Amino acid sequence: MPMLSMKDAYENAKALFDQGSYRAAVRASGVLYKQTPYHVPVVALYVASLLRFQRFEEGVRIATRSLRHISHKGHRIALIAQLCDGLTQSGKLDDAIALVKAEIEAQPEKLALASSYTHVLVMNNQHDLAVEYIDEIRSRGMEGLSVAAVFGRAVLRTDRRDEAIDWILKLIEENPNATGSELHHAYNSLGHLLDRAKRYDEAMDAFEKSNGFIEPVFANDRAIQQVDSMIETWTSKKFVGVESPKPFGPRPVFIVGMPRSGTTLAEQIIDAHPKGFGAGELGLISELFRDLGGSIQNPYSIGPDQYDAEKLANAARIYREETAAMANDASVEVIVDKAPMNFHYLGMIAIAFPDAKIIHCQRDPRDNCLSCFFQLLNAGHAYSFDLANCGLYYRNYRRIMAHYKQLLASEPINMPIFENVYEDMVGDQENQTRDLLDFIGLDFDPVCLDFHKTGRVAITLSNDQVRQPIYKSSTKRYERYAKHIGPLVDALGDVLDDMP
């Protein structure tokens, strides 16, 4: 096989990262880093891959070392953005803030640094400081869409909301050459501000404009074929005689479901428990699945009776060892992987981890899909930028979960799935929390009811929400947008037949 050029090798590593294959991206970008340790795009990709794979200390160390040798101001800004992410994700928010502040002293007029600085402040729940700094740079004539978008998030729950709306609209009008990315983020921030102001028609217009900058790619026919393939391939008969690797270490817990279905909330509740650890959204299961011979394009191309027993045992060992290293705490009894899309791989999970517990987070499909449409999900969720595609994707996901729920509960698997319904958690937090903890083998601890007080940073779009007690305003949200969601309702079809 011919060796890849440096450019092709970089593109390959970047593609792995974009697919969420972070373990493979670490390997690929690590090779490039050894060859060109001060080439900023390579360093940035390697650091980003390490961070997403939860190797925070290593990522921070490499970025810090590289910064000592990089004098180009633009390159420093790019790398500092990655380093800030690493420090933030490892809970070292004060260090991230100090890092950007120091660079701002050297480059005080760079809006990109101002955006990074205020973003970290908001992540650290220091909204007042973020607003104070933005007010200060605005007084010096520094304005930009990226900073205005952060300002919108910072004042979302304050009496300066209307000011943020007017400022973002003004900058959009004054910047006809703004990039699609800038406008995507600015309109999204505007949408949330208008939603909070109960100006729902205008909010929907802003969200639609935001998502209009992303091509809504979703091949529904192909998705239906994949689900048909799974139902045909994964049957209880094919599990007969299949041997699972022997469990060791903490029990793996997999939280699955649609994005925005309450997966972060469930993880935070378990992580608050003294014997629980939330590892975040890992891309490890999909990578191990691929290593076992499954196709990422068609996750159901091989069935349970086709796995190589030795490779399966090795994959399970790697997963347990790497997640245990992330927890780094001998008292931890359960480790949570809350990558929602692991619902594609529940059959493999059942074989590889016979002691696993699976939690399926559900939410009213109209609220769930609308929330996806309102958020800045990554390119791996291309369906989320179009309401009809959201509904079609949801239908396929429901078919997958319905099949796995029946399959895993049957002989010889006997792995029931816990249904964690968001509306039930909102309506009766304590009893639902007790049931959730009991299912994964943990005793009830009152601290789990105050998960929002732990100070843990959730590096997801739910970051702001998990810092607050459970609230009911996110239920039946779709009713405020009823006249706008016709394409979604039509696409969901009979999924809604059982809904009130």
C-alpha positions in Angstrom: 0.0 0.0 0.0 1.5 3.4 -1.0 2.3 5.8 1.8 0.0 8.8 2.1 1.3 12.3 1.5 1.3 14.6 4.5 -1.8 16.4 3.2 -3.7 13.2 2.6 -2.7 11.8 6.0 -3.9 15.0 7.6 -7.2 14.8 5.7 -7.6 11.2 6.8 -7.0 12.0 10.4 -9.4 15.0 10.2 -12.1 12.7 8.6 -11.7 10.3 11.5 -12.2 13.1 14.0 -15.2 14.5 12.2 -16.8 11.0 12.2 -16.4 10.8 16.0 -13.7 8.1 15.8 -11.5 9.8 18.3 -9.4 6.8 19.3 -8.4 6.3 15.6 -8.0 10.1 15.2 -5.5 10.1 18.1 -3.4 7.4 16.5 -3.5 9.0 13.0 -2.8 12.6 14.2 -0.2 11.4 16.7 1.9 10.0 13.9 1.7 13.3 12.1 2.6 15.2 15.3 5.8 13.2 15.7 6.8 14.2 12.2 5.8 17.9 12.5 5.5 18.8 16.2 5.1 22.5 15.5 2.8 22.5 12.5 -0.2 24.3 14.0 -3.0 22.4 12.1 -1.5 19.1 13.0 -0.9 20.1 16.7 -4.5 21.5 16.9 -6.0 18.3 15.4 -3.9 16.1 17.7 -4.8 18.1 20.8 -8.5 18.2 19.8 -8.5 14.4 19.3 -6.8 13.8 22.7 -9.3 16.0 24.4 -12.3 14.4 22.9 -10.9 11.0 23.8 -10.7 12.2 27.4 -6.9 12.4 27.6 -7.1 15.9 29.0 -3.7 16.1 30.7 -1.8 14.9 27.7 -3.7 17.3 25.4 -3.1 20.2 27.6 0.6 19.3 28.0 1.2 19.1 24.3 -0.6 22.3 23.5 1.3 24.2 26.3 4.6 22.9 25.0 3.8 23.9 21.4 2.7 27.4 22.4 6.3 28.0 23.7 7.6 27.6 20.2 4.9 29.4 18.2 5.2 33.2 17.8 2.8 33.7 14.9 -0.2 35.5 16.5 -2.9 33.9 14.4 -1.4 30.4 15.0 -1.3 31.1 18.7 -5.0 32.1 18.7 -5.9 28.8 17.0 -4.0 26.7 19.4 -5.2 28.6 22.4 -8.7 27.9 21.4 -8.0 24.1 21.5 -6.1 24.5 24.8 -9.0 26.3 26.3 -11.3 23.5 25.3 -9.0 21.0 27.0 -8.7 22.9 30.2 -12.5 23.4 30.2 -13.3 19.8 29.6 -10.9 18.7 32.3 -12.6 21.0 34.8 -9.7 23.5 34.9 -11.8 26.5 34.0 -9.8 28.9 36.1 -6.7 27.9 34.2 -8.5 28.3 30.9 -9.6 31.8 31.9 -6.1 32.7 33.0 -4.6 31.4 29.7 -6.8 33.5 27.5 -6.4 36.6 29.7 -2.7 36.4 29.4 -2.9 36.2 25.6 -5.3 39.1 25.5 -2.7 41.2 27.2 -0.4 40.5 24.2 -3.1 40.8 21.6 -5.8 43.0 23.1 -7.6 43.8 19.8 -8.3 40.2 18.7 -12.0 39.4 18.7 -11.3 35.7 18.4 -9.6 35.8 21.8 -12.5 37.9 23.3 -14.9 35.3 22.0 -12.8 32.4 23.6 -12.5 34.3 26.8 -16.2 35.1 27.2 -17.2 31.6 26.1 -15.1 30.0 28.9 -16.6 32.5 31.4 -20.1 31.5 30.4 -19.1 27.8 30.6 -17.9 28.6 34.2 -21.2 30.1 35.0 -19.6 33.6 35.3 -22.1 35.3 33.1 -21.7 38.7 34.9 -18.0 38.8 34.2 -18.5 37.8 30.5 -21.0 40.6 30.1 -18.8 43.1 31.9 -15.9 42.3 29.6 -18.0 42.5 26.5 -19.3 45.9 27.6 -15.7 47.0 28.1 -14.5 46.0 24.6 -17.6 47.4 23.0 -16.8 50.8 24.6 -13.5 50.5 22.7 -15.3 49.9 19.4 -14.7 46.1 19.3 -17.7 44.4 17.9 -18.2 41.1 16.1 -20.9 38.5 15.5 -19.0 35.8 17.5 -18.8 38.0 20.6 -22.4 39.1 20.2 -23.5 35.5 20.0 -21.8 34.8 23.3 -23.3 37.9 24.8 -26.7 36.6 23.8 -26.1 33.4 25.8 -24.7 35.3 28.8 -27.8 37.6 29.1 -30.4 35.0 28.1 -32.1 35.1 31.5 -31.6 38.8 32.3 -33.3 42.1 31.5 -30.6 42.8 28.8 -32.1 40.2 26.5 -33.7 42.8 24.2 -30.4 44.7 24.0 -28.7 41.5 22.8 -31.5 40.9 20.2 -31.0 44.4 18.8 -27.2 44.1 18.8 -27.1 40.8 16.9 -29.7 42.1 14.3 -27.6 45.3 13.9 -24.4 43.4 13.3 -26.0 41.0 10.9 -27.2 43.9 8.8 -23.9 45.7 9.0 -21.9 42.6 8.0 -23.1 41.3 4.6 -19.9 39.4 4.1 -20.0 37.5 7.3 -19.2 33.9 7.0 -21.8 31.2 7.0 -20.4 29.9 10.3 -20.6 33.3 12.0 -24.2 33.7 10.8 -25.1 30.2 11.8 -24.1 30.9 15.4 -25.4 34.4 15.5 -28.9 33.5 14.3 -29.0 30.5 16.7 -28.2 32.8 19.6 -30.8 35.2 18.4 -33.4 32.4 18.2 -32.8 31.4 21.8 -33.1 35.1 22.9 -36.4 35.5 21.0 -37.7 32.2 22.4 -37.0 33.4 25.9 -38.7 36.6 25.1 -41.8 34.6 24.0 -41.5 36.0 20.5 -42.0 32.5 19.0 -42.7 33.3 15.4 -39.5 35.5 15.2 -37.6 32.8 17.1 -38.5 30.1 14.6 -37.5 32.4 11.7 -34.1 32.9 13.4 -33.6 29.2 13.9 -34.6 28.5 10.3 -32.1 31.1 9.0 -29.4 29.6 11.3 -29.9 26.1 10.0 -30.2 27.4 6.4 -26.4 27.8 6.4 -26.0 24.0 6.8 -26.9 21.6 4.0 -29.6 19.2 5.4 -28.2 15.9 4.2 -30.1 12.8 5.3 -30.7 9.7 3.2 -33.9 8.2 4.6 -34.2 5.4 2.1 -30.7 4.2 3.1 -31.5 4.5 6.8 -34.7 2.4 6.3 -32.6 -0.3 4.5 -30.1 -0.4 7.4 -32.9 -0.8 10.0 -34.4 -3.6 7.9 -30.9 -5.2 7.7 -30.6 -5.0 11.5 -33.9 -6.6 12.2 -33.1 -9.5 9.9 -29.5 -10.0 11.1 -29.9 -9.5 14.9 -32.2 -12.2 16.2 -32.2 -14.1 19.5 -31.4 -17.4 17.6 -28.1 -16.0 16.5 -27.1 -15.3 20.1 -27.3 -19.0 21.0 -23.9 -20.4 21.7 -22.2 -17.0 21.6 -19.8 -16.6 24.5 -19.2 -13.2 26.1 -15.9 -12.1 27.6 -15.6 -12.3 31.4 -16.5 -9.0 33.1 -14.0 -7.2 35.2 -13.7 -3.8 36.8 -16.5 -1.2 37.2 -19.8 -2.0 35.6 -20.3 -0.2 32.2 -23.5 1.8 31.9 -24.6 3.0 28.5 -27.1 5.9 28.2 -28.6 6.0 24.7 -31.3 7.8 22.9 -31.8 10.8 20.7 -29.7 13.9 21.3 -31.6 16.3 23.6 -33.6 13.5 25.2 -32.2 13.9 28.7 -29.0 11.9 28.3 -26.8 14.5 30.0 -29.3 14.9 32.9 -29.2 11.1 33.5 -25.4 11.0 33.4 -25.1 14.0 35.8 -27.4 12.3 38.3 -25.2 9.1 38.3 -22.0 11.1 38.3 -23.1 12.9 41.4 -23.2 9.5 43.2 -20.0 8.8 45.1 -19.7 5.4 43.3 -20.6 6.7 39.9 -18.4 8.3 37.2 -19.6 10.0 34.0 -17.1 9.6 31.2 -19.0 11.8 28.8 -19.8 11.1 25.2 -17.2 8.6 24.1 -16.6 7.5 20.5 -15.0 4.3 21.7 -17.8 1.9 21.1 -18.3 2.8 17.4 -14.5 2.5 16.9 -14.3 -0.9 18.5 -17.3 -2.0 16.5 -15.4 -1.1 13.3 -12.3 -2.9 14.5 -14.4 -6.0 14.9 -15.4 -5.9 11.3 -18.6 -4.0 11.4 -19.1 -1.3 8.7 -19.7 2.3 9.9 -21.8 2.8 6.8 -23.9 -0.2 7.8 -23.6 -1.1 11.5 -25.6 -4.2 11.0 -23.5 -5.9 8.3 -22.5 -8.7 10.6 -24.5 -10.5 13.2 -23.8 -11.8 16.7 -22.7 -15.2 15.5 -20.1 -13.7 13.2 -17.8 -12.0 15.7 -14.3 -13.4 16.3 -14.3 -14.4 20.0 -10.6 -13.3 20.6 -11.1 -9.9 18.9 -14.3 -9.4 20.9 -12.6 -10.1 24.2 -9.7 -7.8 23.3 -12.2 -5.0 22.3 -14.0 -5.4 25.6 -10.7 -5.3 27.6 -9.6 -2.1 25.8 -12.9 -0.4 26.6 -12.9 -1.4 30.3 -9.2 -0.5 30.8 -9.5 2.9 29.0 -12.7 3.9 30.8 -11.3 2.8 34.2 -8.2 5.0 33.5 -10.5 7.9 32.8 -12.3 7.4 36.2 -9.0 6.9 38.0 -10.8 6.1 41.2 -10.8 2.6 42.8 -14.1 3.4 44.6 -16.1 3.8 41.4 -18.4 1.0 40.7 -20.2 2.2 37.5 -18.8 4.1 34.6 -21.3 5.9 32.3 -20.8 6.3 28.6 -23.5 8.7 27.4 -22.8 8.7 23.7 -26.5 8.8 22.6 -25.8 7.2 19.2 -24.6 4.0 20.8 -28.2 2.8 20.3 -26.9 1.5 17.0 -24.6 -0.9 18.7 -26.7 -2.3 21.5 -26.4 -5.9 20.1 -22.6 -5.8 20.2 -22.7 -4.1 23.7 -24.8 -7.0 25.0 -22.3 -9.6 23.7 -19.1 -7.7 24.8 -20.4 -6.5 28.2 -22.7 -9.1 29.7 -22.8 -7.1 33.0 -23.7 -3.8 31.3 -26.8 -1.7 32.1 -28.5 0.2 29.3 -30.6 3.3 30.0 -32.8 4.5 27.2 -33.7 8.2 27.5 -37.0 9.2 25.9 -38.8 12.5 25.5 -41.9 13.6 23.6 -40.8 13.3 20.0 -42.1 16.7 19.1 -40.1 18.4 21.9 -37.1 16.1 21.2 -36.9 16.9 17.5 -37.6 20.6 18.0 -34.8 20.8 20.5 -32.4 19.2 18.1 -33.5 21.7 15.4 -32.8 24.6 17.9 -29.3 23.4 18.8 -25.9 23.7 17.2 -25.4 20.0 16.7 -22.4 18.9 14.8 -22.2 17.6 11.2 -22.7 14.1 12.4 -26.3 15.0 13.0 -27.1 16.5 9.6 -30.7 15.5 9.9 -31.1 18.0 12.7 -31.0 21.1 10.5 -34.4 20.3 8.8 -37.6 19.6 10.6 -38.9 16.9 8.2 -35.5 15.1 8.4 -35.7 15.2 12.2 -39.0 13.4 12.1 -37.7 10.8 9.6 -34.6 10.2 11.6 -36.7 9.8 14.7 -38.9 7.1 13.1 -35.8 5.0 12.2 -34.4 5.4 15.7 -37.7 4.3 17.3 -37.7 1.2 15.1 -34.1 0.3 16.2 -34.9 0.8 19.9 -38.2 -1.2 19.6 -36.3 -4.1 18.1 -33.4 -4.0 20.6 -35.7 -3.7 23.6 -37.5 -6.9 22.7 -34.4 -8.7 21.6 -32.2 -7.9 24.6 -34.9 -8.9 27.0 -35.3 -12.3 25.4 -33.4 -15.6 26.1 -30.5 -16.1 26.1 -29.5 -12.4 26.5 -31.7 -11.3 29.4 -30.5 -7.7 29.4 -33.6 -5.5 30.0 -33.4 -1.8 29.1 -34.4 0.9 31.6 -36.8 3.4 30.0 -35.9 6.9 31.4 -38.7 9.1 30.3 -37.8 12.8 30.6 -41.3 13.9 31.5 -41.4 11.4 34.3 -38.1 12.6 35.7 -39.4 16.2 35.6 -42.6 15.2 37.3 -41.2 13.0 40.0 -37.5 13.5 40.3 -36.9 11.6 43.5 -38.7 8.4 42.7 -37.4 8.3 39.1 -33.8 8.8 40.5 -34.3 6.0 42.9 -35.5 3.7 40.2 -32.6 4.7 37.9 -29.9 4.1 40.6 -31.5 0.8 41.7 -31.4 -0.4 38.1 -27.6 0.1 37.8 -26.9 -1.4 41.2 -26.3 1.8 43.3 -28.0 2.7 46.6 -30.0 5.9 46.6 -27.9 9.0 47.8 -29.7 12.3 48.3 -26.7 14.1 46.6 -28.0 12.8 43.3 -31.1 15.1 43.6 -28.7 18.1 43.8 -26.6 17.0 40.8 -26.5 20.7 39.6 -24.5 21.6 42.7 -21.5 19.4 42.0 -19.7 22.0 39.9 -19.0 19.4 37.2 -18.8 20.9 33.7 -20.8 19.1 31.1 -19.2 19.8 27.7 -22.4 19.4 25.8 -25.1 21.7 24.6 -26.9 21.0 28.0 -24.1 22.7 30.0 -26.3 25.5 31.2 -29.3 23.3 32.0 -27.4 20.8 34.2 -26.2 23.7 36.4 -29.8 24.3 37.4 -32.4 22.2 39.2 -34.8 20.2 37.0 -37.4 22.6 35.5 -40.6 22.0 33.7 -40.5 24.7 31.1 -38.9 22.4 28.5 -42.0 20.1 28.4 -44.6 20.6 25.8 -42.5 23.3 24.3 -43.7 22.3 20.8 -47.1 23.8 21.6 -45.6 27.3 21.3 -44.5 26.4 17.8 -47.5 24.4 16.7 -48.1 26.3 13.5 -44.5 25.9 12.4 -43.9 22.2 12.9 -46.2 20.7 10.2 -43.3 19.1 8.3 -42.1 17.5 11.6 -45.5 16.2 12.5 -46.1 14.8 9.0 -42.7 13.1 9.1 -43.3 11.6 12.5 -46.6 10.1 11.3 -47.9 7.2 13.4 -45.2 7.7 16.0 -47.5 10.3 17.5 -50.5 8.0 17.7 -49.8 7.1 21.3 -49.0 10.6 22.4 -51.5 12.7 24.4 
